[in-house]
Amino acid sequence: MSAIGRPRARGFTLIEALVVVAITGLIGALAFPRLDAAIAAQAFRTATATLARALEDARARAIRSAEAVPVAIVDGGHAVRVADGAPIALPADYVVSTPDQPVVRFFADGTASGGRMLLLGKGHRAALAVAAATGHVSVSVIS
């Protein structure tokens, strides 16, 4: 009881609850663009790593099997296929293209036909180059 004999009210007033909701909404509005950018950046890293891994796996497979292994772009650029395997899909909204030749081939001695693949999407771009003499795959972020 208070000094004047009435019991004290417990809990929050409507104004206090509205202030908390408003502050929470403000924090969410400020954080959302950063979260969206972080998600887009992670999708780009995933797409780049997926493409580089497919190329490196094709080189390893060529050396292991002592046969040429092609890597081709399929599904309108939304996936790549290593030899006769299943298509390896890229994350949504990402497309791969080749300015040089549509297929990169890796040979039994580790060399390759060489070439470049460009990864495009959501404001990001990367170039993946395959060195003909070594079959080495290098990634350069353009954006």
DSSP file with accessible surface (Angstrom, degrees, kcal/mol):
  #  RESIDUE AA STRUCTURE BP1 BP2  ACC     N-H-->O    O-->H-N    N-H-->O    O-->H-N    TCO  KAPPA ALPHA  PHI   PSI    X-CA   Y-CA   Z-CA
    1    1 A M              0   0  180      0, 0.0     2,-0.1     0, 0.0     5,-0.0   0.000 360.0 360.0 360.0 149.7    0.0    0.0    0.0
    2    2 A S    >   -     0   0   45      4,-2.2     3,-1.4     1,-0.1     6,-0.0  -0.254 360.0 -91.3 -83.8 179.7    1.1    3.5   -0.6
    3    3 A A  T 3  S+     0   0  112      1,-0.3    -1,-0.1     2,-0.1     0, 0.0   0.771 125.3  51.3 -64.8 -25.1    1.3    6.3    1.9
    4    4 A I  T 3  S-     0   0  123      2,-0.2    -1,-0.3     0, 0.0     0, 0.0   0.409 120.2-103.2 -97.3   4.5   -2.3    7.4    1.3
    5    5 A G  S <  S+     0   0   43     -3,-1.4    -2,-0.1     1,-0.3     0, 0.0   0.462  81.1 119.7  97.3  -2.4   -3.8    4.0    1.7
    6    6 A R        -     0   0  170      1,-0.0    -4,-2.2    -5,-0.0    -1,-0.3  -0.778  67.4-110.3 -94.9 145.8   -4.5    2.9   -1.9
    7    7 A P        -     0   0  107      0, 0.0     2,-0.3     0, 0.0    -1,-0.0  -0.429  35.9-111.8 -70.5 146.4   -2.8   -0.1   -3.4
    8    8 A R        -     0   0  197     -2,-0.1     2,-0.2     1,-0.1     0, 0.0  -0.569  28.6-120.3 -78.9 139.0   -0.2    0.6   -6.1
    9    9 A A        -     0   0  105     -2,-0.3     2,-0.3     2,-0.0    -1,-0.1  -0.556  27.8-152.5 -77.4 140.7   -1.0   -0.5   -9.6
   10   10 A R        +     0   0  236     -2,-0.2     2,-0.2     2,-0.1    -1,-0.0  -0.837  48.1  39.0-113.8 155.6    1.3   -3.0  -11.2
   11   11 A G  S    S-     0   0   68     -2,-0.3     2,-0.3     2,-0.0    -2,-0.0  -0.637  88.2 -50.0 108.4-168.5    2.2   -3.5  -14.8
   12   12 A F        -     0   0  180     -2,-0.2     2,-0.1     1,-0.0    -2,-0.1  -0.814  44.7-125.4-109.9 149.0    2.8   -1.2  -17.8
   13   13 A T     >  -     0   0   79     -2,-0.3     4,-2.1     1,-0.1     5,-0.2  -0.426  30.9-108.6 -82.9 165.6    0.6    1.6  -19.1
   14   14 A L  H  > S+     0   0  130      1,-0.2     4,-2.4     2,-0.2     5,-0.2   0.900 119.8  54.6 -61.4 -38.9   -0.5    1.7  -22.6
   15   15 A I  H  > S+     0   0  118      1,-0.2     4,-2.2     2,-0.2    -1,-0.2   0.929 107.2  49.8 -62.6 -44.1    1.9    4.6  -23.4
   16   16 A E  H  > S+     0   0   95      1,-0.2     4,-2.1     2,-0.2    -1,-0.2   0.922 111.2  49.0 -62.7 -41.9    4.9    2.6  -22.1
   17   17 A A  H  X S+     0   0   44     -4,-2.1     4,-2.2     1,-0.2    -1,-0.2   0.910 110.9  50.3 -65.0 -40.6    3.9   -0.4  -24.2
   18   18 A L  H  X S+     0   0   99     -4,-2.4     4,-2.4     2,-0.2    -1,-0.2   0.875 108.4  52.7 -66.1 -36.8    3.5    1.7  -27.3
   19   19 A V  H  X S+     0   0   76     -4,-2.2     4,-2.5     2,-0.2     5,-0.2   0.929 109.4  49.2 -64.1 -43.2    6.9    3.3  -26.7
   20   20 A V  H  X S+     0   0   91     -4,-2.1     4,-2.4     1,-0.2    -2,-0.2   0.931 112.2  48.1 -62.3 -43.5    8.5   -0.1  -26.5
   21   21 A V  H  X S+     0   0   99     -4,-2.2     4,-2.5     1,-0.2    -1,-0.2   0.919 111.8  50.2 -63.8 -41.4    6.8   -1.2  -29.8
   22   22 A A  H  X S+     0   0   65     -4,-2.4     4,-2.3     2,-0.2    -2,-0.2   0.923 111.5  47.3 -65.0 -42.7    7.9    2.0  -31.5
   23   23 A I  H  X S+     0   0   92     -4,-2.5     4,-2.5     2,-0.2     5,-0.2   0.927 111.9  50.5 -65.8 -41.8   11.5    1.6  -30.5
   24   24 A T  H  X S+     0   0   89     -4,-2.4     4,-2.3    -5,-0.2    -2,-0.2   0.916 111.0  49.2 -61.8 -42.6   11.5   -2.1  -31.5
   25   25 A G  H  X S+     0   0   45     -4,-2.5     4,-2.4     2,-0.2    -1,-0.2   0.892 110.0  51.3 -63.8 -38.7   10.1   -1.1  -34.9
   26   26 A L  H  X S+     0   0  108     -4,-2.3     4,-1.9     2,-0.2    -2,-0.2   0.930 110.5  47.8 -65.2 -44.4   12.7    1.6  -35.4
   27   27 A I  H  X S+     0   0  107     -4,-2.5     4,-2.1     1,-0.2    -2,-0.2   0.921 112.6  49.9 -62.7 -42.3   15.6   -0.8  -34.6
   28   28 A G  H  X S+     0   0   40     -4,-2.3     4,-2.1     1,-0.2    -2,-0.2   0.905 108.7  52.0 -63.0 -40.8   14.1   -3.3  -37.0
   29   29 A A  H  < S+     0   0   65     -4,-2.4    -1,-0.2     1,-0.2    -2,-0.2   0.864 112.6  45.6 -66.1 -33.1   13.8   -0.7  -39.8
   30   30 A L  H  < S+     0   0  112     -4,-1.9     4,-0.5    -5,-0.2    -1,-0.2   0.850 116.5  44.4 -77.2 -33.4   17.4    0.2  -39.4
   31   31 A A  H  X S+     0   0   47     -4,-2.1     4,-2.1    -5,-0.2     3,-0.2   0.775  96.1  75.5 -83.3 -26.2   18.7   -3.4  -39.2
   32   32 A F  H  X S+     0   0  134     -4,-2.1     4,-2.6     1,-0.2     5,-0.2   0.916  92.8  50.1 -60.1 -46.7   16.7   -4.8  -42.1
   33   33 A P  H  > S+     0   0   78      0, 0.0     4,-2.2     0, 0.0    -1,-0.2   0.904 112.2  49.5 -60.3 -35.6   18.7   -3.3  -45.0
   34   34 A R  H  > S+     0   0  192     -4,-0.5     4,-2.1     2,-0.2    -2,-0.2   0.894 110.8  49.5 -68.1 -38.8   21.9   -4.5  -43.5
   35   35 A L  H  X S+     0   0  102     -4,-2.1     4,-2.3     2,-0.2    -1,-0.2   0.919 110.4  50.4 -65.8 -42.2   20.4   -8.0  -43.1
   36   36 A D  H  X S+     0   0   94     -4,-2.6     4,-2.2     1,-0.2    -2,-0.2   0.913 111.2  48.6 -62.9 -41.4   19.2   -8.0  -46.7
   37   37 A A  H  X S+     0   0   60     -4,-2.2     4,-2.4    -5,-0.2    -1,-0.2   0.893 110.3  51.6 -66.5 -37.7   22.7   -7.0  -47.9
   38   38 A A  H  X S+     0   0   55     -4,-2.1     4,-2.1     2,-0.2    -2,-0.2   0.902 109.8  49.3 -66.8 -38.6   24.3   -9.7  -45.8
   39   39 A I  H  X S+     0   0   96     -4,-2.3     4,-2.2     2,-0.2    -2,-0.2   0.923 111.9  48.5 -65.9 -42.8   22.0  -12.4  -47.2
   40   40 A A  H  X S+     0   0   16     -4,-2.2     4,-2.0     1,-0.2    -2,-0.2   0.909 110.8  50.8 -64.9 -39.2   22.8  -11.2  -50.8
   41   41 A A  H  X S+     0   0   25     -4,-2.4     4,-2.3     1,-0.2    -1,-0.2   0.905 110.2  49.7 -66.2 -38.3   26.5  -11.3  -50.1
   42   42 A Q  H  X S+     0   0   95     -4,-2.1     4,-2.5     2,-0.2    -2,-0.2   0.903 108.6  52.3 -68.0 -38.8   26.3  -14.8  -48.7
   43   43 A A  H  X S+     0   0   21     -4,-2.2     4,-2.5     2,-0.2    -1,-0.2   0.899 109.6  50.6 -62.7 -38.1   24.3  -16.0  -51.7
   44   44 A F  H  X S+     0   0   14     -4,-2.0     4,-2.6     2,-0.2     5,-0.2   0.931 110.3  48.1 -64.7 -45.6   27.1  -14.5  -53.9
   45   45 A R  H  X S+     0   0  137     -4,-2.3     4,-2.5     1,-0.2    -2,-0.2   0.910 112.6  50.1 -62.2 -38.5   29.8  -16.3  -52.0
   46   46 A T  H  X S+     0   0   57     -4,-2.5     4,-2.5     2,-0.2    -2,-0.2   0.926 111.3  47.6 -64.9 -44.8   27.8  -19.6  -52.2
   47   47 A A  H  X S+     0   0    0     -4,-2.5     4,-2.2     2,-0.2     5,-0.2   0.922 113.6  47.8 -63.6 -42.6   27.3  -19.2  -55.9
   48   48 A T  H  X S+     0   0   15     -4,-2.6     4,-2.6     1,-0.2     5,-0.2   0.934 113.8  46.7 -64.4 -44.9   31.0  -18.4  -56.5
   49   49 A A  H  X S+     0   0   44     -4,-2.5     4,-2.7    -5,-0.2     5,-0.2   0.891 110.6  53.2 -66.0 -37.7   32.2  -21.3  -54.3
   50   50 A T  H  X S+     0   0   19     -4,-2.5     4,-2.1    -5,-0.2    -1,-0.2   0.930 112.5  43.9 -62.5 -45.7   29.7  -23.7  -56.0
   51   51 A L  H  X S+     0   0    0     -4,-2.2     4,-2.0     2,-0.2    -2,-0.2   0.933 114.8  47.9 -67.1 -44.7   31.0  -22.9  -59.5
   52   52 A A  H  X S+     0   0    9     -4,-2.6     4,-2.6     1,-0.2     5,-0.2   0.916 111.5  51.3 -63.2 -41.1   34.7  -23.0  -58.5
   53   53 A R  H  X S+     0   0  130     -4,-2.7     4,-2.8    -5,-0.2     5,-0.2   0.901 107.3  53.0 -64.0 -39.2   34.2  -26.3  -56.7
   54   54 A A  H  X S+     0   0    3     -4,-2.1     4,-1.9    -5,-0.2    -1,-0.2   0.923 111.7  46.0 -62.6 -42.0   32.5  -27.8  -59.8
   55   55 A L  H  X S+     0   0    0     -4,-2.0     4,-2.0     2,-0.2    -2,-0.2   0.929 114.3  46.8 -66.5 -44.1   35.5  -26.8  -62.0
   56   56 A E  H  X S+     0   0   98     -4,-2.6     4,-2.3     1,-0.2    -2,-0.2   0.889 111.5  51.6 -66.5 -38.4   38.1  -28.1  -59.5
   57   57 A D  H  X S+     0   0   92     -4,-2.8     4,-2.5    -5,-0.2    -1,-0.2   0.876 107.4  53.6 -64.6 -37.2   36.2  -31.4  -59.1
   58   58 A A  H  X S+     0   0    0     -4,-1.9     4,-2.3    -5,-0.2    -2,-0.2   0.912 108.8  49.1 -65.0 -40.0   36.1  -31.8  -62.9
   59   59 A R  H  X S+     0   0   84     -4,-2.0     4,-2.2     2,-0.2    -2,-0.2   0.943 112.4  47.5 -63.3 -45.8   39.9  -31.3  -63.0
   60   60 A A  H  X S+     0   0   42     -4,-2.3     4,-2.6     1,-0.2    -2,-0.2   0.907 111.5  51.0 -62.6 -39.1   40.4  -33.9  -60.2
   61   61 A R  H  X S+     0   0   98     -4,-2.5     4,-2.7     2,-0.2     6,-0.3   0.892 108.4  52.0 -66.0 -38.6   38.1  -36.3  -61.9
   62   62 A A  H  X>S+     0   0    0     -4,-2.3     4,-1.4     2,-0.2     5,-0.9   0.924 112.6  44.8 -63.9 -43.2   40.0  -36.0  -65.2
   63   63 A I  H  <5S+     0   0   77     -4,-2.2    -2,-0.2     2,-0.2    -1,-0.2   0.929 115.9  47.2 -66.0 -44.4   43.3  -36.7  -63.6
   64   64 A R  H  <5S+     0   0  186     -4,-2.6    -2,-0.2     1,-0.2    -1,-0.2   0.897 120.7  35.9 -65.1 -41.2   41.8  -39.6  -61.6
   65   65 A S  H  <5S-     0   0   52     -4,-2.7    -1,-0.2     2,-0.2    -2,-0.2   0.568  98.2-131.9 -91.4  -9.6   40.0  -41.2  -64.6
   66   66 A A  T  <5S+     0   0   71     -4,-1.4     2,-0.3     1,-0.2    -3,-0.2   0.818  72.5 107.5  58.6  33.4   42.7  -40.4  -67.2
   67   67 A E  S   <S-     0   0  134     -5,-0.9    -1,-0.2    -6,-0.3    -2,-0.2  -0.968  80.2 -94.5-135.6 154.6   39.9  -39.1  -69.5
   68   68 A A        -     0   0   55     -2,-0.3    39,-0.2    39,-0.1    44,-0.0  -0.438  37.3-160.1 -67.9 137.4   38.8  -35.6  -70.6
   69   69 A V  E     -A  106   0A   5     37,-2.7    37,-2.4    -2,-0.1     2,-0.2  -0.970   4.4-153.0-124.2 116.9   36.0  -34.2  -68.4
   70   70 A P  E     -A  105   0A  40      0, 0.0    13,-3.2     0, 0.0     2,-0.5  -0.585   4.9-155.8 -88.4 151.0   33.9  -31.3  -69.8
   71   71 A V  E     -AB 104  82A   0     33,-2.5    33,-2.3    11,-0.2     2,-0.3  -0.991  22.1-178.5-121.9 117.5   32.1  -28.7  -67.7
   72   72 A A  E     -AB 103  81A  28      9,-2.5     9,-2.9    -2,-0.5     2,-0.4  -0.881  28.6-119.6-120.4 150.9   29.1  -27.2  -69.5
   73   73 A I  E     + B   0  80A  41     29,-0.9     7,-0.2    -2,-0.3     2,-0.2  -0.742  41.1 172.7 -86.5 131.0   26.6  -24.5  -68.6
   74   74 A V  E > > + B   0  79A  29      5,-2.6     5,-1.5    -2,-0.4     3,-1.0  -0.796  46.5  43.7-131.7 175.5   23.0  -25.8  -68.6
   75   75 A D  G > 5S-     0   0  110      1,-0.2     3,-1.3    -2,-0.2    -1,-0.2   0.876 129.5 -58.3  54.6  42.5   19.5  -24.6  -67.6
   76   76 A G  G 3 5S-     0   0   71      1,-0.3    -1,-0.2    -3,-0.2    -2,-0.1   0.783 106.4 -48.5  63.4  26.0   20.0  -21.3  -69.3
   77   77 A G  G < 5S+     0   0    4     -3,-1.0    19,-2.5     2,-0.3    -1,-0.3   0.477 116.5 108.2  94.2   2.6   23.0  -20.5  -67.1
   78   78 A H  T < 5S+     0   0   91     -3,-1.3    12,-2.6    -4,-0.5     2,-0.3   0.451  84.9  19.6 -91.7  -0.1   21.4  -21.4  -63.8
   79   79 A A  E   < -BC  74  89A   1     -5,-1.5    -5,-2.6    10,-0.2     2,-0.3  -0.979  64.6-139.2-157.8 162.8   23.4  -24.6  -63.4
   80   80 A V  E     -BC  73  88A   0      8,-1.8     8,-3.7    -2,-0.3     2,-0.4  -0.933  13.4-148.0-124.9 154.3   26.6  -26.4  -64.6
   81   81 A R  E     -B   72   0A  87     -9,-2.9    -9,-2.5    -2,-0.3     2,-0.7  -0.989   4.2-149.2-126.5 128.6   27.1  -30.0  -65.5
   82   82 A V  E >   -B   71   0A  16      4,-0.5     3,-2.4    -2,-0.4   -11,-0.2  -0.865  66.9 -52.0 -96.4 116.2   30.3  -32.0  -65.0
   83   83 A A  T 3  S-     0   0   19    -13,-3.2   -11,-0.1    -2,-0.7   -14,-0.1  -0.299 117.7 -25.9  54.2-126.6   30.6  -34.6  -67.7
   84   84 A D  T 3  S+     0   0  158      3,-0.0    -1,-0.3    -3,-0.0    -3,-0.0   0.172 108.5 119.8-101.2  16.6   27.3  -36.7  -67.7
   85   85 A G  S <  S-     0   0   29     -3,-2.4     3,-0.1     1,-0.2    -2,-0.0  -0.056  74.6 -74.5 -74.4 178.3   26.5  -36.0  -64.0
   86   86 A A        -     0   0   79      1,-0.1    -4,-0.5    -5,-0.1    -1,-0.2  -0.402  60.7 -90.4 -69.7 149.7   23.5  -34.2  -62.6
   87   87 A P        -     0   0   56      0, 0.0     2,-0.7     0, 0.0    -6,-0.2  -0.353  32.4-137.8 -62.0 140.5   23.3  -30.5  -63.0
   88   88 A I  E     -C   80   0A  61     -8,-3.7    -8,-1.8    -3,-0.1     2,-0.1  -0.903  25.0-142.6-101.6 108.2   24.8  -28.5  -60.1
   89   89 A A  E     -C   79   0A  72     -2,-0.7   -10,-0.2   -10,-0.2     3,-0.1  -0.439   3.8-140.9 -77.3 144.2   22.4  -25.6  -59.5
   90   90 A L        -     0   0   15    -12,-2.6     4,-0.1     4,-0.2     3,-0.1  -0.603  40.3 -80.9 -91.5 160.5   23.5  -22.2  -58.5
   91   91 A P    >   -     0   0   35      0, 0.0     3,-1.3     0, 0.0    -1,-0.2  -0.229  65.4 -78.4 -58.3 154.4   21.6  -20.1  -55.9
   92   92 A A  T 3  S+     0   0   78      1,-0.2     3,-0.1    -3,-0.1   -14,-0.0  -0.134 115.9  24.3 -54.9 148.0   18.4  -18.4  -57.2
   93   93 A D  T 3  S+     0   0  102      1,-0.2     2,-0.4    -3,-0.1    29,-0.3   0.569  97.0 111.9  72.3  10.3   18.9  -15.2  -59.2
   94   94 A Y    <   -     0   0    0     -3,-1.3     2,-0.4    27,-0.1    27,-0.2  -0.948  43.6-174.3-115.5 139.4   22.5  -16.1  -60.3
   95   95 A V  E     -E  120   0B  50     25,-2.7    25,-3.0    -2,-0.4     2,-0.4  -0.979  10.9-152.1-132.4 142.0   23.5  -16.9  -63.8
   96   96 A V  E     +E  119   0B   3    -19,-2.5     2,-0.3    -2,-0.4    23,-0.2  -0.906  18.7 172.4-114.3 141.3   26.7  -18.1  -65.3
   97   97 A S  E     -E  118   0B  46     21,-2.2    21,-3.3    -2,-0.4    -2,-0.0  -0.937  24.5-135.5-140.2 164.6   27.9  -17.4  -68.9
   98   98 A T        -     0   0   32     -2,-0.3    19,-0.2    19,-0.2    -2,-0.0  -0.976   9.8-172.7-125.9 118.9   31.0  -17.9  -70.9
   99   99 A P  S    S+     0   0   65      0, 0.0    -1,-0.1     0, 0.0    18,-0.1   0.763  87.8  39.3 -76.4 -24.1   32.4  -15.2  -73.2
  100  100 A D  S    S-     0   0   96     16,-0.5    17,-0.1     1,-0.3    15,-0.1   0.948 126.8 -16.5 -91.0 -65.6   35.0  -17.5  -74.7
  101  101 A Q        -     0   0   66     15,-0.3    -1,-0.3     1,-0.1    15,-0.1  -0.989  54.2-124.5-145.8 150.0   33.6  -21.0  -75.2
  102  102 A P  S    S+     0   0   96      0, 0.0   -29,-0.9     0, 0.0     2,-0.4   0.719  94.2  43.9 -73.3 -19.2   30.5  -22.8  -73.9
  103  103 A V  E     -A   72   0A  34    -31,-0.2     2,-0.5   -33,-0.0   -31,-0.2  -0.984  64.0-156.2-130.6 135.7   32.4  -25.8  -72.5
  104  104 A V  E     -A   71   0A   1    -33,-2.3   -33,-2.5    -2,-0.4     2,-0.4  -0.943  18.3-158.7-106.8 128.9   35.6  -26.0  -70.5
  105  105 A R  E     -A   70   0A 117     -2,-0.5     8,-2.6   -35,-0.2     9,-0.4  -0.911   6.1-156.9-112.9 137.3   37.4  -29.3  -70.7
  106  106 A F  E     -AD  69 112A   0    -37,-2.4   -37,-2.7    -2,-0.4     6,-0.2  -0.901  15.8-148.2-109.2 140.9   39.9  -30.8  -68.3
  107  107 A F    >   -     0   0   73      4,-2.9     3,-2.2    -2,-0.4   -39,-0.1  -0.613  27.7-101.6-110.8 167.5   42.4  -33.4  -69.5
  108  108 A A  T 3  S+     0   0   44      1,-0.3   -42,-0.2    -2,-0.2   -41,-0.1   0.758 118.2  56.5 -60.8 -27.5   44.1  -36.3  -67.8
  109  109 A D  T 3  S-     0   0  121    -43,-0.1    -1,-0.3     1,-0.0     3,-0.1   0.392 121.8-102.5 -87.4   5.7   47.4  -34.5  -67.4
  110  110 A G  S <  S+     0   0    1     -3,-2.2    -2,-0.1     1,-0.3   -47,-0.1   0.338  84.8 121.1  93.3  -8.6   45.7  -31.7  -65.4
  111  111 A T        -     0   0   35     24,-0.1    -4,-2.9    -5,-0.1    -1,-0.3  -0.253  45.3-154.9 -79.2 175.5   45.7  -29.2  -68.2
  112  112 A A  B     -D  106   0A   7     20,-2.3    -6,-0.2    -6,-0.2    23,-0.1  -0.922  33.2-109.4-144.6 168.3   42.5  -27.6  -69.6
  113  113 A S        -     0   0   44     -8,-2.6    19,-0.2    -2,-0.3    -7,-0.1   0.653  64.3-138.8 -73.2 -14.1   41.1  -26.1  -72.7
  114  114 A G        +     0   0    7     -9,-0.4     2,-0.2    17,-0.3    -9,-0.2  -0.021  41.6 132.8  78.5 170.8   41.1  -22.8  -70.7
  115  115 A G  E     - F   0 130B  16     15,-1.4    15,-3.1   -11,-0.1     2,-0.3  -0.762  44.2 -91.8 137.8 178.3   38.5  -20.2  -70.6
  116  116 A R  E     - F   0 129B 104     -2,-0.2   -16,-0.5    13,-0.2     2,-0.4  -0.956  17.9-160.4-129.1 149.3   36.4  -17.9  -68.4
  117  117 A M  E     - F   0 128B   1     11,-2.5    11,-3.2    -2,-0.3     2,-0.5  -0.995  12.9-149.7-126.0 134.8   33.1  -18.1  -66.8
  118  118 A L  E     -EF  97 127B  33    -21,-3.3   -21,-2.2    -2,-0.4     2,-0.5  -0.912   3.2-156.4-106.9 131.1   31.2  -15.0  -65.6
  119  119 A L  E     +EF  96 126B   0      7,-3.1     7,-2.0    -2,-0.5     2,-0.4  -0.920  19.3 179.6-106.7 123.4   28.9  -15.2  -62.6
  120  120 A L  E     +EF  95 125B  63    -25,-3.0   -25,-2.7    -2,-0.5     5,-0.2  -0.959  17.1 105.9-127.8 143.4   26.2  -12.5  -62.6
  121  121 A G  E >   + F   0 124B  17      3,-1.8     3,-2.3    -2,-0.4   -27,-0.1  -0.614  64.2  15.8 156.6 145.5   23.4  -11.6  -60.2
  122  122 A K  T 3  S-     0   0  106    -29,-0.3     3,-0.1     1,-0.3   -78,-0.1   0.834 126.0 -51.9  49.2  42.6   22.0   -9.3  -57.5
  123  123 A G  T 3  S+     0   0   73      1,-0.2     2,-0.4    20,-0.0    -1,-0.3   0.588 116.8 108.6  77.2   6.9   24.5   -6.6  -58.1
  124  124 A H  E <   -F  121   0B  46     -3,-2.3    -3,-1.8    19,-0.1     2,-0.3  -0.908  42.4-177.7-116.9 147.8   27.5   -8.9  -57.9
  125  125 A R  E     +F  120   0B 127     -2,-0.4    17,-2.8    -5,-0.2    18,-1.6  -0.997   2.5 176.7-143.6 142.1   29.8  -10.2  -60.6
  126  126 A A  E     -FG 119 141B   0     -7,-2.0    -7,-3.1    -2,-0.3     2,-0.5  -0.991  18.0-145.9-141.9 148.4   32.8  -12.6  -60.5
  127  127 A A  E     -FG 118 140B  12     13,-3.1    13,-2.8    -2,-0.3     2,-0.6  -0.969   8.7-162.3-114.7 128.8   35.0  -14.0  -63.2
  128  128 A L  E     -FG 117 139B   0    -11,-3.2   -11,-2.5    -2,-0.5     2,-0.4  -0.966  12.0-164.9-110.2 118.1   36.3  -17.5  -62.9
  129  129 A A  E     -FG 116 138B  34      9,-2.5     9,-2.6    -2,-0.6     2,-0.6  -0.869   9.8-156.0-108.3 137.0   39.3  -18.2  -65.1
  130  130 A V  E     -FG 115 137B   8    -15,-3.1   -15,-1.4    -2,-0.4     2,-0.3  -0.960  18.5-136.3-111.2 117.2   40.7  -21.6  -66.0
  131  131 A A     >  -     0   0   42      5,-2.5     4,-2.5    -2,-0.6   -17,-0.3  -0.576   6.2-148.2 -74.5 128.9   44.4  -21.6  -67.0
  132  132 A A  T  4 S+     0   0   53     -2,-0.3   -20,-2.3     1,-0.2    -1,-0.1   0.907  93.1  49.4 -65.7 -41.0   45.0  -23.8  -70.0
  133  133 A A  T  4 S+     0   0   84    -22,-0.2    -1,-0.2     1,-0.2    -2,-0.0   0.827 130.1  15.9 -71.7 -30.4   48.5  -24.9  -69.1
  134  134 A T  T  4 S-     0   0   73      2,-0.1    -2,-0.2   -23,-0.1    -1,-0.2   0.595  88.3-128.2-118.7 -18.7   47.7  -25.9  -65.5
  135  135 A G     <  +     0   0    0     -4,-2.5    -3,-0.1     1,-0.3     2,-0.1   0.550  53.8 157.3  76.1   6.9   44.0  -26.2  -65.2
  136  136 A H        -     0   0  118     -5,-0.1    -5,-2.5    -6,-0.1     2,-0.5  -0.423  35.2-141.6 -68.6 138.1   44.1  -23.9  -62.2
  137  137 A V  E     -G  130   0B   9     -7,-0.2     2,-0.4    -2,-0.1    -7,-0.2  -0.883  19.7-175.1-104.4 125.6   40.9  -22.1  -61.3
  138  138 A S  E     -G  129   0B  48     -9,-2.6    -9,-2.5    -2,-0.5     2,-0.5  -0.952  11.8-148.6-121.8 145.5   41.1  -18.5  -60.1
  139  139 A V  E     -G  128   0B  63     -2,-0.4     2,-0.4   -11,-0.2   -11,-0.2  -0.941  11.7-175.8-116.2 130.5   38.3  -16.3  -58.9
  140  140 A S  E     -G  127   0B  71    -13,-2.8   -13,-3.1    -2,-0.5     2,-0.5  -0.990  19.8-141.0-125.6 122.4   38.2  -12.5  -59.4
  141  141 A V  E     -G  126   0B  90     -2,-0.4   -15,-0.3   -15,-0.2    -2,-0.0  -0.702  17.2-175.5 -81.3 126.5   35.3  -10.5  -57.9
  142  142 A I              0   0   78    -17,-2.8   -16,-0.2    -2,-0.5    -1,-0.2   0.810 360.0 360.0 -92.5 -36.4   34.4   -7.8  -60.3
  143  143 A S              0   0   78    -18,-1.6   -19,-0.1     0, 0.0    -2,-0.0  -0.473 360.0 360.0 -91.5 360.0   31.8   -5.9  -58.3
